[in-house]
Amino acid sequence: MKRAAVEKLRTKNVWLAHLRRHRGEAVACVCEFQMGRFRKGQRVGGCGNPRCWVCHSEKLGREPRLSQLRSIETFKEGLAEALLANTAVV
């Protein structure tokens, strides 16, 4: 609910802009009374297109996420500890 409250002004503006495009038409649109329909899927900082290189360059460029970088570092540390343990035995 917090996200809906934060995005309320933007949602209302997008909804009103959509309604302005329908003025003059005799048939009422389904979205006439559904302001919340325009809230999800349209982020404030993005365009909503999952294939947009401007908004999703990390994902499309296959750059590793933070969790992947952490797991790689943990793996490297484990290998270093295993090598140290093997050399200590010899």
C-alpha positions as MATLAB code, in Angstrom:
seq = 'MKRAAVEKLRTKNVWLAHLRRHRGEAVACVCEFQMGRFRKGQRVGGCGNPRCWVCHSEKLGREPRLSQLRSIETFKEGLAEALLANTAVV';
ca = [
       0.000    0.000    0.000;
       2.915    2.354    0.567;
       3.931    2.173   -3.080;
       0.376    2.994   -4.183;
       0.353    6.045   -1.920;
       3.733    7.219   -3.204;
       2.699    6.842   -6.852;
      -0.843    8.226   -6.460;
      -0.160   11.631   -8.047;
       1.617   10.134  -11.035;
      -1.101    7.494  -11.454;
      -3.792   10.150  -11.428;
      -1.951   12.238  -14.032;
      -1.474    9.256  -16.374;
      -5.141    8.296  -15.970;
      -6.337   11.852  -16.700;
      -4.103   12.057  -19.771;
      -5.598    8.781  -20.991;
      -9.122   10.071  -20.416;
      -8.341   13.263  -22.360;
      -7.590   11.113  -25.399;
     -11.072    9.575  -25.143;
     -13.031   12.824  -24.942;
     -15.283   13.309  -27.909;
     -15.989    9.606  -28.273;
     -19.541    8.416  -27.655;
     -18.470    5.032  -26.303;
     -17.095    5.050  -22.774;
     -13.798    3.243  -22.322;
     -13.434    0.391  -19.823;
     -10.798    2.454  -18.029;
     -13.198    5.342  -17.349;
     -13.533    4.519  -13.647;
     -10.351    2.469  -13.142;
      -7.640    4.882  -12.063;
      -5.554    2.100  -10.451;
      -5.234    0.314  -13.785;
      -2.424    2.678  -14.766;
      -0.342    2.219  -11.587;
       1.384   -1.118  -12.086;
       3.799   -1.878  -14.868;
       4.786    1.749  -15.410;
       7.668    2.675  -13.183;
       8.576    6.250  -12.411;
      12.152    5.886  -13.592;
      11.513    3.536  -16.503;
       9.486    3.162  -19.637;
       7.942   -0.227  -18.798;
       9.558   -1.954  -21.776;
      11.597   -4.964  -20.561;
      13.779   -4.859  -23.710;
      14.741   -1.191  -23.379;
      18.542   -0.847  -23.244;
      18.326    2.535  -21.510;
      16.285    1.212  -18.563;
      17.544   -2.399  -18.415;
      21.115   -2.279  -19.714;
      22.460   -4.411  -16.852;
      19.951   -7.178  -17.492;
      20.231   -7.175  -21.281;
      24.025   -6.863  -21.168;
      24.134   -9.860  -18.816;
      26.131   -8.026  -16.162;
      26.238  -10.021  -12.926;
      23.864   -8.953  -10.170;
      25.030   -8.201   -6.644;
      23.997  -11.636   -5.366;
      25.941  -13.314   -8.177;
      29.041  -11.248   -7.393;
      28.773  -12.249   -3.741;
      28.502  -15.931   -4.595;
      31.537  -15.698   -6.896;
      33.582  -14.085   -4.111;
      32.447  -16.725   -1.620;
      33.468  -19.460   -4.076;
      36.922  -17.877   -4.579;
      37.440  -17.596   -0.816;
      36.426  -21.244   -0.391;
      38.932  -22.324   -3.034;
      41.682  -20.275   -1.371;
      40.920  -21.855    2.027;
      40.904  -25.329    0.494;
      44.288  -24.740   -1.145;
      45.735  -23.436    2.129;
      44.405  -26.464    3.981;
      45.939  -28.826    1.407;
      49.365  -27.157    1.562;
      49.344  -27.181    5.370;
      48.919  -30.963    5.413;
      51.896  -31.550    3.118;
];
